[in-house]
Structures are given as C-alpha cells and as structure tokens.
C-alpha cells in the first residue's frame, strides 16, 4: 500500500511538471508574439514618419506656406522619427529565444514610460501645429486653402482617434508581457 501511494505521488508530480512546462511554453509564446508586434509597430512608426516627411516636403511645397512653418514642421517630423528609433531600438534587439526576463521587463517598462512622456509633449505640439496650419491657410485667402485647412482638421481628428487607440493597444501589450514575465518568475521560484 505504501509503494502504491509513492507511485501515485510520483505520477502526480510528473503530471504537474508537464502542466507547468505546457503553461510556461504558452506564456513564452504569448510574450514572443507581443514583443514581435511591438517591434513591428516600432518599425511601422519609423517608416510612416519618413514617408510623412518626404510627402510633406513634396506636397506642401506647392502651397504658399511660410518658410518658418515648413522648417519647423520638417524638424518636428525628423524629431518624431528619431524618437521612435531611440524608443524602440532596444525592443528591436530583444532576443525572445533567450528570454532574459529582467532585461525584457526593464526595456518594456522604459518603452511604456517613454510612450506616456511622448503623449504629454506630442499632443500639445500637435495642437499648436494645427492652429499654425489653419493660420497659414487663412493667410493664403483662397478656396484651396480653406479645403486644405478643413482636410487637415478632419485628418487631425481621425489621426487622434487612431493614435489613441494604437497607444492603448501598445500599452496593453506591454502590460501583458510584463504580467507574463511576473508569472514566469513566480513559476521559477
């Protein structure tokens, strides 16, 4: 009877170990998927920023915008692209096959903090820029300028809604990975 109980305990331990392995694998796969998405999102931000910079120069140069507006807008776009590169460069380097949990948690926490800081400065800057472009269009005093200003305002509203949704989606992904890291650390203890 004692040997039967030992056998049952051994079987239960093996089953528990298999379940922990499956659970760890599931958590690691989820983390890899979310980090991959964060990297893709960062690359897309950079590509879209460069695209916006080039197209801004091509399109807006045909209108009568002031040199100051053109220069400040170009510098703002260059700064945004540079910030995206800096914010995401360590995320691009994360090796999910190694799963250094401490480094991963640190880099993701930094990215989350940078996203929050970026929003604090980017939103007021965008408001000023929208006001400035409306002023520039008002100075042009023609029908094309009114259409352009209306298009910019509508685009800013749509962009604001999309940007807010993307921001919260990215922060939720970061939070999910940080939670997964905590679960893995608890399993290893």
GROMACS elastic network, one bead per residue, 0.5 to 0.9 nm:
[ bonds ]
;  ai    aj funct       b0    kb
    1     4     6  0.50643   500
    1     5     6  0.63951   500
    1     6     6  0.87872   500
    2     5     6  0.51357   500
    2     6     6  0.62876   500
    2     7     6  0.86289   500
    3     6     6  0.50421   500
    3     7     6  0.61343   500
    3     8     6  0.86550   500
    4     7     6  0.50450   500
    4     8     6  0.62565   500
    4     9     6  0.86751   500
    5     8     6  0.50542   500
    5     9     6  0.61481   500
    5    10     6  0.85739   500
    6     9     6  0.50657   500
    6    10     6  0.61192   500
    6    11     6  0.86009   500
    7    10     6  0.51014   500
    7    11     6  0.62054   500
    7    12     6  0.86262   500
    8    11     6  0.50461   500
    8    12     6  0.61092   500
    8    13     6  0.85851   500
    9    12     6  0.50713   500
    9    13     6  0.61561   500
    9    14     6  0.86367   500
   10    13     6  0.51122   500
   10    14     6  0.62171   500
   10    15     6  0.86223   500
   11    14     6  0.51103   500
   11    15     6  0.61406   500
   11    16     6  0.85755   500
   12    15     6  0.50490   500
   12    16     6  0.60985   500
   12    17     6  0.85690   500
   13    16     6  0.50331   500
   13    17     6  0.60859   500
   13    18     6  0.86078   500
   14    17     6  0.50603   500
   14    18     6  0.62148   500
   14    19     6  0.86515   500
   15    18     6  0.51291   500
   15    19     6  0.62477   500
   15    20     6  0.86751   500
   16    19     6  0.50608   500
   16    20     6  0.61583   500
   16    21     6  0.86136   500
   17    20     6  0.50659   500
   17    21     6  0.61874   500
   17    22     6  0.86376   500
   18    21     6  0.50813   500
   18    22     6  0.61865   500
   18    23     6  0.85236   500
   19    22     6  0.50373   500
   19    23     6  0.59799   500
   19    24     6  0.84633   500
   20    24     6  0.59510   500
   20    25     6  0.84226   500
   20   187     6  0.79133   500
   21    24     6  0.50695   500
   21    25     6  0.60496   500
   21    26     6  0.85260   500
   22    25     6  0.50739   500
   22    26     6  0.61171   500
   22    27     6  0.86257   500
   23    26     6  0.50884   500
   23    27     6  0.61897   500
   23    28     6  0.85896   500
   24    27     6  0.51130   500
   24    28     6  0.60358   500
   24    29     6  0.85108   500
   24   183     6  0.88082   500
   24   184     6  0.67846   500
   24   187     6  0.81820   500
   25    28     6  0.51123   500
   25    29     6  0.60742   500
   25    30     6  0.85818   500
   26    29     6  0.52249   500
   26    30     6  0.62811   500
   26    31     6  0.87107   500
   27    30     6  0.51411   500
   27    31     6  0.62301   500
   27    32     6  0.86915   500
   27   177     6  0.88371   500
   27   180     6  0.61354   500
   27   181     6  0.84028   500
   27   183     6  0.82631   500
   27   184     6  0.76225   500
   28    31     6  0.50247   500
   28    32     6  0.61359   500
   28    33     6  0.85755   500
   28    96     6  0.83530   500
   28    99     6  0.81735   500
   28   180     6  0.77700   500
   28   181     6  0.86264   500
   28   184     6  0.84078   500
   29    32     6  0.50887   500
   29    33     6  0.61517   500
   29    34     6  0.86678   500
   30    33     6  0.51196   500
   30    34     6  0.62300   500
   30    35     6  0.86184   500
   30   176     6  0.87992   500
   30   177     6  0.77516   500
   30   180     6  0.81265   500
   31    34     6  0.51880   500
   31    35     6  0.60775   500
   31    36     6  0.84016   500
   31    96     6  0.79973   500
   31   173     6  0.89820   500
   31   176     6  0.79022   500
   31   177     6  0.53483   500
   31   178     6  0.87052   500
   31   180     6  0.68426   500
   31   181     6  0.81292   500
   32    35     6  0.52009   500
   32    36     6  0.59677   500
   32    37     6  0.85317   500
   32    96     6  0.58180   500
   32    97     6  0.82348   500
   32   177     6  0.86635   500
   33    36     6  0.51124   500
   33    37     6  0.62348   500
   33    38     6  0.87460   500
   34    38     6  0.62027   500
   34    39     6  0.86502   500
   34   173     6  0.60426   500
   34   174     6  0.76263   500
   34   176     6  0.81147   500
   34   177     6  0.68934   500
   35    39     6  0.61883   500
   35    40     6  0.85735   500
   35    91     6  0.74787   500
   35    92     6  0.87522   500
   35    94     6  0.82068   500
   35    96     6  0.79164   500
   35   108     6  0.89963   500
   35   173     6  0.81092   500
   35   174     6  0.80558   500
   35   177     6  0.77224   500
   36    39     6  0.51314   500
   36    40     6  0.62010   500
   36    41     6  0.85817   500
   36    91     6  0.88850   500
   36    92     6  0.85190   500
   36    96     6  0.88091   500
   37    40     6  0.50104   500
   37    41     6  0.60226   500
   37    42     6  0.85282   500
   37   170     6  0.87475   500
   37   173     6  0.85413   500
   38    41     6  0.50487   500
   38    42     6  0.61634   500
   38    43     6  0.86809   500
   38    88     6  0.83621   500
   38    91     6  0.75294   500
   38    92     6  0.85894   500
   38   170     6  0.69570   500
   38   173     6  0.77800   500
   38   174     6  0.81395   500
   39    42     6  0.50748   500
   39    43     6  0.62461   500
   39    44     6  0.85857   500
   39    88     6  0.70752   500
   39    89     6  0.87337   500
   39    91     6  0.61834   500
   39    92     6  0.55619   500
   40    43     6  0.51290   500
   40    44     6  0.61056   500
   40    45     6  0.85938   500
   40    92     6  0.87118   500
   41    44     6  0.50322   500
   41    45     6  0.61523   500
   41    46     6  0.87326   500
   41   170     6  0.84337   500
   42    45     6  0.50823   500
   42    46     6  0.64113   500
   42    47     6  0.87486   500
   42    84     6  0.66690   500
   42    85     6  0.75788   500
   42    87     6  0.83057   500
   42    88     6  0.58539   500
   42    89     6  0.85712   500
   42    91     6  0.85733   500
   42    92     6  0.83207   500
   43    46     6  0.51738   500
   43    47     6  0.62093   500
   43    48     6  0.85891   500
   43    84     6  0.83703   500
   43    85     6  0.81286   500
   43    88     6  0.81442   500
   43    92     6  0.87190   500
   44    47     6  0.50384   500
   44    48     6  0.59676   500
   44    49     6  0.83486   500
   45    48     6  0.52403   500
   45    49     6  0.60177   500
   45    50     6  0.86885   500
   45    81     6  0.75428   500
   45    84     6  0.67711   500
   45    85     6  0.87775   500
   46    49     6  0.50469   500
   46    50     6  0.62782   500
   46    51     6  0.85391   500
   46    80     6  0.84151   500
   46    81     6  0.54243   500
   46    82     6  0.81045   500
   46    84     6  0.61430   500
   46    85     6  0.67308   500
   47    50     6  0.52749   500
   47    51     6  0.61011   500
   47    52     6  0.85870   500
   47    81     6  0.83229   500
   48    52     6  0.59694   500
   48    53     6  0.85038   500
   48    81     6  0.86308   500
   49    52     6  0.50596   500
   49    53     6  0.61785   500
   49    54     6  0.87160   500
   49    77     6  0.65342   500
   49    78     6  0.77846   500
   49    80     6  0.70886   500
   49    81     6  0.54528   500
   49    84     6  0.87970   500
   50    53     6  0.50634   500
   50    54     6  0.62591   500
   50    55     6  0.85559   500
   50    77     6  0.78379   500
   50    78     6  0.78308   500
   50    81     6  0.68250   500
   51    54     6  0.53221   500
   51    55     6  0.60642   500
   51    56     6  0.83259   500
   52    55     6  0.51711   500
   52    56     6  0.56982   500
   52    57     6  0.84574   500
   52    77     6  0.75547   500
   53    56     6  0.51703   500
   53    57     6  0.63701   500
   53    58     6  0.87708   500
   53    73     6  0.86163   500
   53    74     6  0.63974   500
   53    77     6  0.59801   500
   53    78     6  0.72948   500
   54    57     6  0.53520   500
   54    58     6  0.63504   500
   54    59     6  0.87364   500
   55    59     6  0.58478   500
   55    60     6  0.80284   500
   56    59     6  0.53895   500
   56    60     6  0.55597   500
   56    61     6  0.77751   500
   56    70     6  0.86941   500
   56    73     6  0.85631   500
   56    74     6  0.78692   500
   57    60     6  0.56935   500
   57    61     6  0.57647   500
   57    62     6  0.89223   500
   57    70     6  0.78494   500
   57    74     6  0.77542   500
   58    61     6  0.57702   500
   58    62     6  0.74601   500
   59    62     6  0.59361   500
   59    63     6  0.78033   500
   60    63     6  0.54796   500
   60    64     6  0.80709   500
   60    65     6  0.72964   500
   60    70     6  0.79424   500
   61    64     6  0.74080   500
   61    65     6  0.74604   500
   61    70     6  0.81074   500
   62    65     6  0.85766   500
   63   140     6  0.86612   500
   63   145     6  0.84770   500
   64   136     6  0.81822   500
   64   137     6  0.84560   500
   64   139     6  0.89307   500
   64   140     6  0.67469   500
   65    68     6  0.83343   500
   65    69     6  0.65494   500
   65    70     6  0.68237   500
   65   133     6  0.84239   500
   65   136     6  0.61040   500
   65   137     6  0.77497   500
   65   139     6  0.88507   500
   65   140     6  0.80838   500
   66    69     6  0.52696   500
   66    70     6  0.64187   500
   66    71     6  0.87204   500
   66   136     6  0.73474   500
   67    70     6  0.50872   500
   67    71     6  0.60628   500
   67    72     6  0.84884   500
   68    71     6  0.51803   500
   68    72     6  0.59694   500
   68    73     6  0.83630   500
   69    72     6  0.52849   500
   69    73     6  0.59449   500
   69    74     6  0.84217   500
   69   129     6  0.87528   500
   69   132     6  0.77231   500
   69   133     6  0.78951   500
   69   136     6  0.81690   500
   70    73     6  0.52875   500
   70    74     6  0.60953   500
   70    75     6  0.86047   500
   71    74     6  0.51365   500
   71    75     6  0.60962   500
   71    76     6  0.85093   500
   72    75     6  0.50917   500
   72    76     6  0.60389   500
   72    77     6  0.86346   500
   73    76     6  0.50191   500
   73    77     6  0.62487   500
   73    78     6  0.86266   500
   73   129     6  0.79123   500
   74    77     6  0.51744   500
   74    78     6  0.61782   500
   74    79     6  0.85537   500
   75    78     6  0.50101   500
   75    79     6  0.60237   500
   75    80     6  0.85374   500
   76    79     6  0.50447   500
   76    80     6  0.61381   500
   76    81     6  0.86991   500
   77    81     6  0.62199   500
   77    82     6  0.85167   500
   78    81     6  0.52335   500
   78    82     6  0.61141   500
   78    83     6  0.85493   500
   79    82     6  0.50378   500
   79    83     6  0.60127   500
   79    84     6  0.85681   500
   80    83     6  0.50831   500
   80    84     6  0.61884   500
   80    85     6  0.86909   500
   80   122     6  0.89743   500
   81    84     6  0.51070   500
   81    85     6  0.63030   500
   81    86     6  0.87175   500
   82    85     6  0.51432   500
   82    86     6  0.62391   500
   82    87     6  0.85557   500
   83    86     6  0.50586   500
   83    87     6  0.58915   500
   83    88     6  0.84595   500
   83   118     6  0.88375   500
   84    87     6  0.50953   500
   84    88     6  0.60392   500
   84    89     6  0.82188   500
   85    88     6  0.54329   500
   85    89     6  0.56775   500
   86    89     6  0.54500   500
   86    90     6  0.79641   500
   87    90     6  0.74228   500
   87    91     6  0.80431   500
   87   110     6  0.82977   500
   87   111     6  0.61845   500
   87   114     6  0.68947   500
   87   115     6  0.83372   500
   88    91     6  0.50698   500
   88    92     6  0.62049   500
   88    93     6  0.87929   500
   88   111     6  0.72222   500
   89    92     6  0.51240   500
   89    93     6  0.65266   500
   90    94     6  0.63722   500
   90   107     6  0.67555   500
   91    94     6  0.52581   500
   91    95     6  0.88547   500
   91   104     6  0.83109   500
   91   107     6  0.68305   500
   91   108     6  0.74743   500
   91   111     6  0.82177   500
   92    95     6  0.84293   500
   94    97     6  0.88926   500
   94    98     6  0.87970   500
   94    99     6  0.83797   500
   94   100     6  0.87137   500
   94   103     6  0.84531   500
   94   104     6  0.70026   500
   94   107     6  0.86590   500
   95    98     6  0.57672   500
   95    99     6  0.66577   500
   95   100     6  0.80554   500
   95   104     6  0.88803   500
   96   100     6  0.78831   500
   96   104     6  0.86757   500
   97   100     6  0.88338   500
   98   101     6  0.88409   500
   99   102     6  0.87155   500
   99   103     6  0.85761   500
   99   104     6  0.73903   500
  100   103     6  0.56351   500
  100   104     6  0.61055   500
  100   105     6  0.86426   500
  101   104     6  0.50241   500
  101   105     6  0.59664   500
  101   106     6  0.84746   500
  101   181     6  0.61820   500
  101   182     6  0.87035   500
  101   184     6  0.84760   500
  101   185     6  0.79616   500
  102   105     6  0.52176   500
  102   106     6  0.61588   500
  102   107     6  0.86858   500
  102   181     6  0.84171   500
  103   106     6  0.50774   500
  103   107     6  0.61288   500
  103   108     6  0.85056   500
  104   107     6  0.52986   500
  104   108     6  0.60817   500
  104   109     6  0.84685   500
  104   177     6  0.89256   500
  104   178     6  0.84111   500
  104   181     6  0.83243   500
  105   108     6  0.52356   500
  105   109     6  0.59974   500
  105   110     6  0.85370   500
  105   177     6  0.80645   500
  105   178     6  0.60077   500
  105   181     6  0.70790   500
  105   182     6  0.89357   500
  106   109     6  0.52161   500
  106   110     6  0.62146   500
  106   111     6  0.86919   500
  107   110     6  0.50712   500
  107   111     6  0.61829   500
  107   112     6  0.86615   500
  108   112     6  0.61618   500
  108   113     6  0.85915   500
  108   174     6  0.62383   500
  108   175     6  0.85621   500
  108   177     6  0.82142   500
  108   178     6  0.74842   500
  109   112     6  0.51084   500
  109   113     6  0.62153   500
  109   114     6  0.85913   500
  109   174     6  0.76970   500
  109   175     6  0.86453   500
  109   178     6  0.79933   500
  110   113     6  0.50779   500
  110   114     6  0.60796   500
  110   115     6  0.85961   500
  111   114     6  0.50110   500
  111   115     6  0.61472   500
  111   116     6  0.86972   500
  111   171     6  0.89695   500
  111   174     6  0.83514   500
  112   115     6  0.51483   500
  112   116     6  0.64324   500
  112   117     6  0.87655   500
  112   170     6  0.84129   500
  112   171     6  0.62772   500
  112   174     6  0.69430   500
  112   175     6  0.85556   500
  113   116     6  0.51688   500
  113   117     6  0.62228   500
  113   118     6  0.85606   500
  114   118     6  0.59105   500
  114   119     6  0.85582   500
  115   118     6  0.50852   500
  115   119     6  0.63185   500
  115   120     6  0.88259   500
  115   167     6  0.76699   500
  115   171     6  0.81138   500
  116   119     6  0.53165   500
  116   120     6  0.65255   500
  116   167     6  0.89497   500
  117   120     6  0.51785   500
  117   121     6  0.67085   500
  117   122     6  0.86042   500
  118   121     6  0.54274   500
  118   122     6  0.57223   500
  118   123     6  0.83326   500
  119   122     6  0.50646   500
  119   123     6  0.58041   500
  119   124     6  0.85808   500
  119   167     6  0.89472   500
  120   123     6  0.62570   500
  120   124     6  0.73144   500
  121   124     6  0.58465   500
  121   125     6  0.63411   500
  121   126     6  0.87610   500
  122   125     6  0.50674   500
  122   126     6  0.59979   500
  122   127     6  0.86111   500
  123   126     6  0.50937   500
  123   127     6  0.62806   500
  123   128     6  0.87778   500
  123   160     6  0.88755   500
  124   127     6  0.50401   500
  124   128     6  0.63303   500
  124   129     6  0.86074   500
  125   128     6  0.51572   500
  125   129     6  0.61071   500
  125   130     6  0.86120   500
  126   130     6  0.60239   500
  126   131     6  0.85087   500
  126   156     6  0.85222   500
  127   130     6  0.51616   500
  127   131     6  0.62528   500
  127   132     6  0.85642   500
  128   131     6  0.51160   500
  128   132     6  0.60875   500
  128   133     6  0.86866   500
  129   133     6  0.61235   500
  129   134     6  0.85537   500
  130   133     6  0.52013   500
  130   134     6  0.62218   500
  130   135     6  0.85915   500
  130   149     6  0.87297   500
  130   152     6  0.75007   500
  130   153     6  0.71518   500
  130   156     6  0.77599   500
  131   134     6  0.51599   500
  131   135     6  0.62009   500
  131   136     6  0.86687   500
  132   136     6  0.61176   500
  132   137     6  0.85766   500
  133   137     6  0.61017   500
  133   138     6  0.84666   500
  133   149     6  0.69617   500
  133   152     6  0.80398   500
  134   137     6  0.50725   500
  134   138     6  0.60661   500
  134   139     6  0.86586   500
  134   145     6  0.86829   500
  134   146     6  0.85152   500
  134   148     6  0.86828   500
  134   149     6  0.54911   500
  134   150     6  0.84990   500
  134   152     6  0.83053   500
  134   153     6  0.84060   500
  135   139     6  0.62714   500
  135   140     6  0.88304   500
  135   149     6  0.88396   500
  136   139     6  0.51827   500
  136   140     6  0.65863   500
  136   145     6  0.84109   500
  136   149     6  0.87781   500
  137   140     6  0.51502   500
  137   141     6  0.68065   500
  137   142     6  0.81737   500
  137   144     6  0.85766   500
  137   146     6  0.65189   500
  137   148     6  0.72784   500
  137   149     6  0.61135   500
  138   141     6  0.53689   500
  138   142     6  0.80827   500
  138   145     6  0.69645   500
  138   146     6  0.73301   500
  138   149     6  0.82992   500
  139   142     6  0.86870   500
  139   145     6  0.86094   500
  140   143     6  0.89353   500
  140   144     6  0.87337   500
  140   145     6  0.62084   500
  140   146     6  0.88082   500
  141   144     6  0.85446   500
  141   145     6  0.66144   500
  141   146     6  0.77410   500
  142   145     6  0.54082   500
  142   146     6  0.66516   500
  143   146     6  0.51513   500
  143   147     6  0.63295   500
  143   148     6  0.85547   500
  144   147     6  0.51003   500
  144   148     6  0.60179   500
  144   149     6  0.85714   500
  145   149     6  0.60494   500
  145   150     6  0.84923   500
  146   149     6  0.51347   500
  146   150     6  0.61208   500
  146   151     6  0.85032   500
  147   150     6  0.50904   500
  147   151     6  0.60273   500
  147   152     6  0.85380   500
  148   151     6  0.50384   500
  148   152     6  0.61116   500
  148   153     6  0.86273   500
  149   152     6  0.50535   500
  149   153     6  0.61864   500
  149   154     6  0.86251   500
  150   153     6  0.51532   500
  150   154     6  0.61663   500
  150   155     6  0.84049   500
  151   154     6  0.51845   500
  151   155     6  0.58840   500
  151   156     6  0.83958   500
  152   156     6  0.59178   500
  152   157     6  0.85852   500
  153   156     6  0.50221   500
  153   157     6  0.62898   500
  153   158     6  0.86846   500
  154   157     6  0.51871   500
  154   158     6  0.62342   500
  154   159     6  0.84041   500
  155   158     6  0.51278   500
  155   159     6  0.57629   500
  155   160     6  0.82640   500
  156   160     6  0.58256   500
  156   161     6  0.85515   500
  157   160     6  0.50425   500
  157   161     6  0.63251   500
  157   162     6  0.86936   500
  158   161     6  0.52266   500
  158   162     6  0.62112   500
  158   163     6  0.84186   500
  159   162     6  0.51071   500
  159   163     6  0.57500   500
  159   164     6  0.83379   500
  160   163     6  0.50442   500
  160   164     6  0.59885   500
  160   165     6  0.85587   500
  161   164     6  0.52406   500
  161   165     6  0.63008   500
  161   166     6  0.86793   500
  162   165     6  0.51868   500
  162   166     6  0.61493   500
  162   167     6  0.85432   500
  163   166     6  0.50730   500
  163   167     6  0.59966   500
  163   168     6  0.86732   500
  164   167     6  0.50299   500
  164   168     6  0.63157   500
  164   169     6  0.85624   500
  165   168     6  0.53498   500
  165   169     6  0.61347   500
  165   170     6  0.86586   500
  166   170     6  0.60931   500
  166   171     6  0.85521   500
  167   170     6  0.52486   500
  167   171     6  0.61933   500
  167   172     6  0.85704   500
  168   171     6  0.50348   500
  168   172     6  0.59849   500
  168   173     6  0.85307   500
  169   172     6  0.51160   500
  169   173     6  0.62537   500
  169   174     6  0.87230   500
  170   173     6  0.50522   500
  170   174     6  0.62486   500
  170   175     6  0.86117   500
  171   174     6  0.50354   500
  171   175     6  0.61154   500
  171   176     6  0.85416   500
  172   176     6  0.60666   500
  172   177     6  0.86709   500
  173   176     6  0.50093   500
  173   177     6  0.62855   500
  173   178     6  0.86084   500
  174   177     6  0.52171   500
  174   178     6  0.61703   500
  174   179     6  0.85553   500
  175   178     6  0.50419   500
  175   179     6  0.60600   500
  175   180     6  0.85384   500
  176   179     6  0.50515   500
  176   180     6  0.61431   500
  176   181     6  0.86337   500
  177   181     6  0.61230   500
  177   182     6  0.85956   500
  178   181     6  0.50387   500
  178   182     6  0.62983   500
  178   183     6  0.87192   500
  179   182     6  0.50740   500
  179   183     6  0.62843   500
  179   184     6  0.87270   500
  180   183     6  0.50063   500
  180   184     6  0.61979   500
  180   185     6  0.85822   500
  181   184     6  0.51187   500
  181   185     6  0.61478   500
  181   186     6  0.85830   500
  182   185     6  0.50884   500
  182   186     6  0.61679   500
  182   187     6  0.86584   500
  183   186     6  0.50899   500
  183   187     6  0.62246   500
  183   188     6  0.87416   500
  184   187     6  0.50269   500
  184   188     6  0.62710   500
  184   189     6  0.88303   500
  185   188     6  0.51759   500
  185   189     6  0.64783   500
  186   189     6  0.53174   500
